[in-house]
Amino acid sequence: MTRYRTTDGKEDLKQKFNTFGAMAIPLAFVNGLYFGAYGLRKVRQYWEGGPMD
């Protein structure tokens, strides 16, 4: 949530919702799951020595 000032310098009490700011943490969490699982899969493939999945 971000508060802005009006033209006369008073604080605007109406809060504006930033959609991209709200999605930043869930998006980072999903990216971590995706790339983490991908990395684990690649390490396992390397460790077991083959392209099997």
C-alpha positions as CSV (number, residue, x, y, z in Angstrom):
1,M,0.0,0.0,0.0
2,T,1.3,3.4,-0.9
3,R,0.1,6.8,0.3
4,Y,0.3,9.9,-1.8
5,R,0.1,13.6,-1.0
6,T,-2.5,15.8,-2.6
7,T,-1.7,19.0,-4.4
8,D,-2.1,21.1,-1.2
9,G,0.5,18.9,0.6
10,K,-1.9,17.0,2.8
11,E,-1.6,13.3,3.0
12,D,-4.2,11.5,0.8
13,L,-6.0,9.0,3.0
14,K,-7.1,6.9,0.1
15,Q,-4.6,4.1,-0.3
16,K,-3.8,2.9,-3.8
17,F,-3.2,-0.8,-4.3
18,N,-0.1,-1.7,-6.3
19,T,-0.8,-4.9,-8.2
20,F,2.7,-5.6,-9.3
21,G,4.1,-5.0,-5.8
22,A,1.6,-7.4,-4.3
23,M,2.5,-10.1,-6.8
24,A,6.3,-9.8,-6.3
25,I,6.6,-12.3,-3.4
26,P,4.2,-15.0,-4.7
27,L,6.0,-14.8,-8.1
28,A,9.4,-15.1,-6.5
29,F,8.2,-18.1,-4.5
30,V,6.8,-19.8,-7.6
31,N,10.0,-19.1,-9.5
32,G,12.1,-20.5,-6.7
33,L,10.0,-23.7,-6.8
34,Y,10.3,-24.0,-10.5
35,F,14.1,-23.3,-10.8
36,G,14.8,-25.3,-7.6
37,A,13.1,-28.4,-9.0
38,Y,14.8,-27.9,-12.3
39,G,18.2,-27.6,-10.7
40,L,17.6,-30.7,-8.5
41,R,16.5,-32.6,-11.6
42,K,19.6,-31.6,-13.5
43,V,21.9,-32.6,-10.6
44,R,20.2,-35.9,-10.3
45,Q,20.6,-36.6,-14.0
46,Y,24.2,-35.7,-13.8
47,W,24.8,-37.8,-10.7
48,E,23.0,-40.8,-12.2
49,G,24.7,-40.3,-15.5
50,G,21.8,-40.2,-17.9
51,P,19.0,-38.3,-19.5
52,M,16.3,-40.4,-17.9
53,D,13.5,-38.6,-16.0
